[in-house]
Amino acid sequence: MAYKKQIVLILLLLLFFSCKKENQSTHINGTALTTDSTQVWIKNGTDANLPLRTRKEFLQKAYNNTTDEFNDSLRLSYYAKLSLAYLKLQDSINFRNVNKSARILSEEIKDSVILAGLYWDLGDFYRNNFIKDSAYYEYGQAEKIYTTLKEDHYSGRLLLRMSIIQKDVKDFTGAEINLISAIELFQKLENNEQLFLSYNLLGTIAKSLQEYEQSRTFFSKAVEYLNKLPKEKKGKYQISLNNNIGNSYKEQGDFSKAIPYFDKIVSTDSLQFKNRKSYALALDNLAYSQFKTGKTKISEANLIDALDINIRENAVDQIAMSRYHLAELYLAKRDTSLAIANAQEALELAKQSNDNQLILETLKLYPLLDPENAKSYLKEYLVLNDSLQEEDRKIRNKFARIRFETDEFIAENELLARQRQLWIGIAIGFFLLAISVLVILSQRAKNRNLRFQQQQQESNQEIFNLMLAQSQKLEEGKQSEQKRISEELHDGILGQMNGIRMMLLGLNKKVDENAISMRGEAIEKLQGVQEEIRTISHELNDASYQKFHNFIISIEDLLKSICDSANIDYDLDYDEGLDWDDLSGNIKINLYRIIQESLQNCIKHAFANRVNLKLESTDHMLKVSLKDDGRGFDNKKKKKGIGHKNITSRVHKLNGEWRIKSEPGKGTVVTVKVPYTLAENESRFNGNEKYKIAEKTSP
């Protein structure tokens, strides 16, 4: 019975897991099926071979499935594809809706790559609908993201598109700035196609600015990159380049040089059948140039042929231009009726295509065709010209604000990057600090002793360097003083002590009044000896506080040693009215070092033949001037070395100031001014013969 129960339990478990697996399989297969269907519908919706209505139906199915997708990343991917698909179909409503939903979702899940692509699509949409300021702004949003992501290829392409819009609204300076930035990116990537397009646009901008020679220089640079492209790409770009070069000559008024470039385009194999609009444009430009060079007959025939092609192609803007050129031609032939008819047609078509420049050109032509109404045409011309200039100014200002916001965004990103690096550095610093704390604690005492020894060694080295030149004289003074003390003690004190000793020995056994009197005399003599010893002690103590007159000698020795080694002459001029050795030790040591550093600079850099050192004192101020006749230097351009920094540090320690005056070929003058203090004997006190050192400071 138990055995049967076990079998039933096992069968139930197997049935449960098989049902669960089936459900999971159904769910997974269902998701895969939905995903595959959405991709297929999007692919069918972008198939140009299908009817427009069918393509829209496929895209609508894909959109409906996408809105039900739970996976945010997958849903965003579909939104991005649908955005581009609706853009290509020119379905404005669906494009705006999908693009907006996609942008919101990409910001929520922080997918910067797709967000940049969506901004790009939106920029293309506005550009296709001639909303140039909005297109420029959206391109700028996308470019900022690609710049942050270091996607130089996409950043460069967007900068190029932004430059085209700026050129169209005559923001030539802004267009050139963006183009130069784009060229720098494309050069790093060695992208010859984009470099050709960039230089071709630079040439067009220069042509618009009537800088014709410069424009052809840019076109020549474009040719260099064009020649590096594959043959299939080179052909389509060659037509555009020839047209631009021909127009640069045509607008400059050099029509004979323009004709060969337009003729090359017209003669391009099969262009008349493959791209009839490009052929008609080139034929129209060729015909106008022929007309300006006096070839009126062939010019008229070509203009009429170009007009016929444009009419068949429904190219409204080119029809207007052909009509305008025919109006000029018939005016030159004095066929006023035909000239007026073509001019009226040109003006009407130019207004339809919003070609403001052609409208202005046609209005300028009207006074010649209809002199009686010249004032009304002139007034219309001026009103339109002023309004166009005002509109261009507003758009340029708007673009300038967008550029400013872009610069602020870049600066903000750089600041955030620096802050992020700072926080990372701080975190690493705390981590290292935590690791090192035990080592620091164990080494603290040792490091403190080492720092003390190092500071003591540096101080001793400074004192030793300053007193090195004085050691000989100090030794001589010591020996002289020792000899004098020896003589005083031997000849004075010792003789008197011996006499008193003999007197006291003779009086040891006597107790009469005479002996008592003589003992009193001996005691007085001992007091005299005591006083004499005190006097000698005072003299010795005075000598220990005397300042040896060695500062000027040390400076002389310094001048001699440095200048003799460099084989140059020197002069020393100092104020003899000041006791230089009464200066505080801090002033003497730092002045010595400043003079030493300045002399070394004369030797190393100035290549002087003579130096002059002058030490002066006025109104509690010391002035040190060191002048050389070396080659000098430009003080504004000269990089300040460690020697200059050390001099500045020493002067600041003394609360002084210094400057260098130098010109190439006129030598150098170093001037230092510091307030000085003196060490003076103030008083004796407490019955001990000690001296108190006081410093005087300048008010």
DOLO-262075 format. One record per residue (C-alpha): x, z, y. Coordinates in steps of 0.5 Angstrom, whole numbers, padded with zeros to 4 digits, always signed. Layout:
XZY ...
//
This chain:
+0000+0000+0000 +0006+0002+0005 +0009-0005+0003 +0003-0009+0005 +0003-0005+0012 +0010-0007+0013 +0008-0014+0012 +0002-0014+0016 +0006-0011+0022 +0012-0016+0021 +0007-0022+0022 +0004-0019+0028 +0010-0018+0031 +0012-0026+0030 +0006-0028+0032 +0006-0024+0039 +0013-0027+0040 +0011-0034+0039 +0005-0034+0043 +0010-0031+0049 +0015-0036+0048 +0010-0041+0048 +0007-0039+0055 +0014-0038+0058 +0015-0046+0055 +0009-0048+0059 +0011-0044+0065 +0018-0047+0065 +0015-0054+0063 +0010-0054+0069 +0015-0052+0074 +0020-0058+0072 +0014-0063+0072 +0012-0060+0079 +0019-0061+0081 +0020-0068+0078 +0013-0070+0081 +0015-0068+0088 +0022-0072+0088 +0019-0078+0085 +0013-0078+0090 +0018-0077+0096 +0022-0083+0093 +0016-0087+0093 +0014-0085+0100 +0021-0088+0102 +0021-0095+0098 +0020-0100+0104 +0018-0105+0099 +0011-0101+0098 +0005-0102+0103 +0005-0097+0109 -0001-0094+0106 +0001-0093+0099 +0008-0090+0102 +0004-0085+0106 -0001-0083+0100 +0006-0081+0096 +0009-0077+0102 +0002-0073+0103 +0002-0071+0095 +0009-0069+0096 +0008-0065+0102 +0002-0062+0099 +0006-0060+0093 +0011-0057+0097 +0007-0052+0101 +0005-0049+0094 +0013-0048+0092 +0015-0041+0091 +0022-0042+0091 +0024-0042+0099 +0031-0046+0098 +0027-0052+0094 +0021-0052+0099 +0026-0053+0105 +0030-0058+0101 +0023-0062+0100 +0021-0061+0108 +0028-0064+0110 +0027-0070+0106 +0020-0071+0108 +0022-0070+0115 +0027-0076+0115 +0022-0080+0111 +0016-0079+0116 +0021-0080+0122 +0023-0087+0119 +0015-0089+0118 +0014-0087+0125 +0009-0082+0123 +0009-0078+0129 +0004-0072+0128 +0006-0071+0120 +0014-0071+0122 +0013-0066+0128 +0009-0062+0123 +0014-0062+0117 +0020-0062+0122 +0017-0055+0125 +0015-0052+0119 +0022-0054+0116 +0026-0051+0122 +0022-0044+0122 +0024-0044+0114 +0031-0045+0115 +0032-0040+0120 +0028-0035+0116 +0033-0036+0110 +0039-0038+0115 +0040-0045+0112 +0045-0047+0118 +0046-0054+0114 +0039-0056+0113 +0037-0053+0120 +0042-0058+0124 +0040-0064+0120 +0033-0062+0122 +0035-0062+0130 +0038-0069+0129 +0032-0072+0126 +0028-0069+0132 +0033-0072+0137 +0032-0079+0133 +0025-0078+0134 +0025-0076+0142 +0030-0082+0143 +0026-0087+0139 +0020-0085+0144 +0025-0085+0150 +0024-0078+0151 +0032-0078+0153 +0033-0071+0156 +0029-0068+0150 +0033-0072+0145 +0040-0070+0148 +0038-0063+0148 +0036-0063+0140 +0043-0067+0139 +0046-0061+0142 +0043-0056+0138 +0045-0060+0132 +0052-0061+0135 +0053-0053+0136 +0051-0051+0129 +0056-0057+0126 +0062-0054+0131 +0061-0047+0128 +0061-0050+0121 +0067-0054+0122 +0063-0060+0120 +0068-0065+0125 +0065-0071+0122 +0058-0070+0124 +0060-0066+0131 +0063-0073+0133 +0057-0077+0131 +0053-0073+0135 +0057-0072+0141 +0057-0080+0141 +0050-0080+0141 +0049-0075+0146 +0054-0080+0150 +0050-0086+0149 +0044-0082+0152 +0048-0080+0158 +0051-0087+0159 +0043-0089+0160 +0041-0084+0165 +0048-0085+0169 +0051-0079+0167 +0058-0082+0166 +0062-0076+0167 +0059-0072+0162 +0059-0078+0157 +0066-0079+0158 +0067-0071+0157 +0063-0072+0150 +0066-0078+0148 +0073-0075+0149 +0071-0069+0145 +0069-0074+0139 +0075-0078+0139 +0079-0072+0138 +0075-0071+0132 +0075-0078+0129 +0082-0079+0130 +0083-0072+0126 +0079-0075+0121 +0082-0082+0122 +0075-0085+0122 +0076-0092+0125 +0069-0094+0125 +0067-0088+0129 +0073-0089+0134 +0071-0097+0135 +0064-0095+0137 +0067-0089+0142 +0072-0094+0145 +0067-0099+0146 +0062-0094+0149 +0068-0092+0154 +0069-0099+0156 +0062-0100+0157 +0062-0094+0162 +0068-0096+0165 +0064-0103+0167 +0058-0099+0169 +0063-0095+0174 +0065-0102+0176 +0072-0100+0173 +0073-0107+0170 +0080-0107+0168 +0080-0100+0165 +0074-0102+0161 +0078-0108+0158 +0083-0103+0157 +0078-0099+0153 +0075-0105+0149 +0083-0107+0147 +0083-0100+0144 +0077-0102+0141 +0079-0108+0138 +0085-0104+0134 +0080-0100+0130 +0076-0106+0129 +0081-0110+0126 +0082-0104+0121 +0075-0104+0118 +0072-0108+0112 +0070-0115+0113 +0063-0114+0113 +0063-0109+0118 +0068-0112+0123 +0063-0118+0123 +0057-0115+0126 +0061-0111+0131 +0065-0117+0133 +0059-0120+0137 +0057-0113+0141 +0065-0113+0143 +0065-0120+0145 +0058-0119+0149 +0061-0113+0152 +0068-0116+0154 +0064-0122+0157 +0059-0118+0161 +0065-0114+0164 +0068-0121+0167 +0061-0123+0169 +0059-0117+0173 +0066-0117+0176 +0064-0124+0178 +0070-0128+0174 +0065-0132+0170 +0070-0137+0168 +0073-0132+0164 +0067-0129+0161 +0064-0136+0158 +0069-0136+0152 +0067-0129+0150 +0059-0131+0150 +0061-0138+0147 +0064-0134+0141 +0058-0131+0140 +0054-0137+0140 +0058-0141+0136 +0058-0135+0130 +0056-0138+0124 +0049-0138+0122 +0047-0132+0128 +0042-0137+0130 +0038-0136+0124 +0040-0129+0122 +0040-0125+0128 +0036-0129+0133 +0035-0124+0139 +0043-0123+0139 +0044-0130+0139 +0039-0131+0145 +0042-0125+0149 +0049-0129+0148 +0046-0136+0150 +0042-0133+0156 +0049-0130+0159 +0053-0136+0157 +0048-0140+0161 +0048-0135+0167 +0056-0136+0167 +0055-0143+0167 +0050-0143+0173 +0055-0139+0177 +0061-0144+0175 +0057-0150+0178 +0055-0153+0171 +0047-0153+0173 +0045-0158+0168 +0047-0155+0162 +0046-0148+0164 +0038-0150+0166 +0038-0152+0159 +0041-0146+0155 +0037-0141+0159 +0030-0145+0157 +0033-0145+0150 +0034-0137+0150 +0027-0136+0154 +0024-0140+0148 +0027-0136+0143 +0026-0129+0146 +0018-0131+0147 +0018-0133+0139 +0022-0126+0138 +0017-0122+0143 +0023-0119+0146 +0020-0117+0153 +0026-0114+0156 +0030-0121+0154 +0025-0125+0157 +0025-0121+0163 +0032-0123+0164 +0032-0130+0162 +0026-0131+0167 +0030-0127+0173 +0036-0132+0171 +0032-0138+0172 +0029-0135+0178 +0036-0135+0181 +0037-0142+0178 +0031-0145+0181 +0033-0142+0188 +0039-0145+0188 +0036-0152+0187 +0031-0150+0192 +0025-0151+0188 +0022-0145+0191 +0015-0145+0187 +0019-0145+0180 +0023-0140+0183 +0017-0135+0185 +0014-0136+0179 +0020-0134+0174 +0021-0128+0179 +0014-0126+0179 +0014-0126+0171 +0021-0123+0171 +0018-0117+0175 +0012-0116+0171 +0016-0116+0165 +0021-0111+0167 +0016-0106+0169 +0013-0107+0162 +0019-0105+0159 +0021-0100+0164 +0028-0104+0166 +0028-0101+0173 +0035-0104+0174 +0032-0111+0173 +0026-0109+0178 +0031-0107+0183 +0035-0114+0182 +0028-0118+0182 +0026-0114+0189 +0033-0116+0192 +0031-0123+0190 +0024-0124+0193 +0026-0124+0201 +0030-0130+0199 +0024-0133+0196 +0019-0131+0201 +0022-0129+0208 +0015-0128+0211 +0014-0122+0207 +0021-0119+0206 +0020-0113+0210 +0015-0111+0204 +0019-0112+0199 +0025-0109+0202 +0021-0102+0203 +0018-0103+0196 +0026-0104+0194 +0028-0097+0198 +0022-0093+0195 +0024-0095+0188 +0031-0094+0189 +0030-0087+0192 +0026-0085+0186 +0030-0087+0181 +0036-0084+0184 +0032-0077+0185 +0030-0078+0177 +0037-0079+0175 +0039-0073+0179 +0034-0069+0176 +0036-0071+0169 +0044-0070+0170 +0042-0063+0173 +0038-0062+0166 +0044-0065+0162 +0049-0060+0166 +0045-0054+0164 +0044-0056+0157 +0052-0057+0157 +0053-0050+0160 +0048-0047+0155 +0052-0050+0150 +0059-0048+0153 +0055-0041+0153 +0054-0041+0146 +0061-0043+0144 +0063-0038+0148 +0059-0033+0145 +0060-0035+0138 +0068-0034+0139 +0066-0027+0142 +0063-0026+0135 +0068-0028+0131 +0073-0024+0135 +0069-0018+0134 +0068-0019+0127 +0076-0020+0126 +0076-0014+0130 +0072-0010+0126 +0075-0012+0120 +0082-0010+0123 +0079-0003+0124 +0076-0003+0117 +0083-0005+0114 +0087+0000+0119 +0082+0006+0117 +0084+0004+0109 +0091+0004+0110 +0091+0010+0114 +0087+0014+0109 +0092+0011+0104 +0098+0013+0108 +0096+0020+0111 +0099+0024+0105 +0106+0020+0106 +0105+0021+0114 +0104+0029+0113 +0110+0029+0108 +0115+0026+0113 +0112+0029+0120 +0118+0034+0120 +0123+0029+0118 +0121+0024+0123 +0120+0029+0129 +0128+0031+0128 +0130+0023+0127 +0126+0022+0134 +0129+0028+0137 +0136+0026+0135 +0135+0019+0137 +0133+0021+0144 +0139+0026+0144 +0143+0020+0142 +0140+0015+0148 +0141+0021+0153 +0148+0022+0151 +0150+0015+0151 +0147+0014+0158 +0151+0020+0160 +0157+0018+0157 +0157+0011+0160 +0156+0014+0167 +0162+0019+0166 +0167+0015+0162 +0170+0013+0168 +0171+0020+0171 +0174+0023+0165 +0181+0022+0167 +0180+0025+0174 +0176+0031+0171 +0182+0032+0166 +0187+0032+0172 +0182+0037+0176 +0182+0042+0170 +0189+0042+0169 +0190+0043+0176 +0185+0049+0176 +0188+0052+0170 +0195+0052+0173 +0192+0055+0180 +0189+0060+0176 +0195+0062+0172 +0199+0063+0178 +0194+0067+0181 +0193+0072+0175 +0201+0072+0174 +0203+0073+0181 +0198+0077+0184 +0194+0081+0179 +0199+0082+0173 +0204+0084+0178 +0199+0089+0181 +0197+0092+0175 +0204+0093+0172 +0205+0097+0178 +0199+0101+0178 +0201+0102+0170 +0208+0105+0172 +0205+0110+0177 +0200+0113+0173 +0205+0114+0167 +0209+0118+0172 +0203+0122+0175 +0200+0124+0168 +0204+0131+0167 +0203+0133+0175 +0197+0137+0178 +0199+0138+0185 +0196+0136+0191 +0201+0130+0192 +0200+0127+0185 +0192+0128+0186 +0193+0124+0193 +0197+0119+0189 +0192+0118+0183 +0187+0116+0189 +0192+0111+0192 +0192+0108+0185 +0185+0108+0184 +0184+0104+0191 +0189+0099+0188 +0185+0098+0182 +0179+0097+0186 +0183+0092+0190 +0185+0089+0184 +0178+0089+0182 +0176+0085+0188 +0181+0080+0188 +0178+0079+0181 +0171+0078+0183 +0174+0073+0189 +0177+0069+0183 +0171+0069+0179 +0167+0067+0186 +0172+0061+0187 +0171+0059+0179 +0164+0059+0180 +0164+0055+0186 +0168+0050+0183 +0163+0049+0177 +0158+0047+0182 +0162+0043+0186 +0160+0035+0185 +0166+0031+0184 +0166+0025+0189 +0166+0020+0183 +0160+0016+0184 +0163+0010+0188 +0169+0010+0184 +0165+0009+0178 +0161+0003+0181 +0168+0000+0183 +0170+0001+0176 +0164-0003+0174 +0165-0008+0179 +0172-0009+0177 +0171-0009+0169 +0166-0014+0170 +0168-0019+0175 +0175-0019+0172 +0173-0021+0165 +0169-0026+0169 +0175-0028+0173 +0170-0028+0180 +0171-0024+0186 +0167-0018+0189 +0166-0014+0195 +0164-0007+0195 +0161-0004+0202 +0158+0003+0202 +0155+0008+0207 +0161+0013+0208 +0156+0017+0212 +0152+0019+0206 +0155+0024+0200 +0153+0019+0194 +0155+0025+0189 +0150+0029+0192 +0145+0025+0189 +0140+0027+0184 +0143+0025+0177 +0137+0021+0175 +0138+0017+0181 +0145+0015+0180 +0144+0014+0173 +0139+0009+0174 +0142+0005+0180 +0148+0005+0176 +0144+0001+0170 +0141-0003+0175 +0147-0006+0178 +0150-0007+0171 +0144-0011+0169 +0144-0015+0176 +0152-0016+0175 +0151-0019+0168 +0146-0023+0170 +0150-0026+0175 +0155-0027+0170 +0151-0030+0164 +0146-0035+0169 +0149-0035+0176 +0156-0038+0174 +0158-0035+0181 +0165-0035+0184 +0164-0029+0188 +0159-0023+0189 +0158-0018+0194 +0155-0011+0193 +0152-0007+0199 +0150+0001+0199 +0146+0003+0205 +0142+0009+0207 +0136+0009+0212 +0131+0014+0213 +0131+0018+0206 +0131+0011+0203 +0137+0008+0199 +0138+0000+0199 +0142-0003+0194 +0143-0011+0195 +0147-0015+0190 +0148-0022+0193 +0152-0028+0189 +0154-0035+0191 +0151-0038+0184 +0147-0044+0182 +0140-0040+0184 +0133-0042+0181 +0126-0043+0182 +0123-0036+0182 +0116-0038+0181 +0118-0042+0175 +0123-0038+0172 +0121-0034+0166 +0122-0026+0166 +0126-0024+0161 +0128-0017+0158 +0133-0015+0163 +0128-0016+0169 +0123-0012+0165 +0128-0006+0165 +0130-0006+0172 +0122-0006+0174 +0122+0000+0169 +0128+0004+0172 +0125+0002+0179 +0118+0005+0178 +0122+0011+0175 +0125+0012+0182 +0118+0011+0185 +0122+0005+0189 +0121-0003+0189 +0125-0009+0188 +0125-0016+0189 +0129-0023+0188 +0130-0028+0193 +0133-0034+0190 +0133-0042+0191 +0136-0047+0187 +0143-0048+0189 +0143-0043+0194 +0145-0037+0190 +0141-0030+0189 +0140-0024+0192 +0137-0018+0189 +0135-0012+0193 +0133-0005+0191 +0130+0000+0195 +0128+0008+0193 +0127+0014+0196 +0133+0019+0195 +0134+0026+0193 +0140+0031+0194 +0142+0037+0190 +0144+0043+0195 +0146+0050+0195 +0141+0054+0197 +0142+0061+0196 +0145+0067+0192 +0141+0072+0189 +0140+0078+0185 +0148+0080+0186 +0150+0075+0181 +0154+0069+0184 +0149+0063+0182 +0147+0057+0185 +0140+0055+0185 +0139+0047+0185 +0134+0044+0190 +0132+0037+0191 +0130+0034+0198 +0125+0028+0197 +0123+0023+0202 +0116+0025+0206 
//
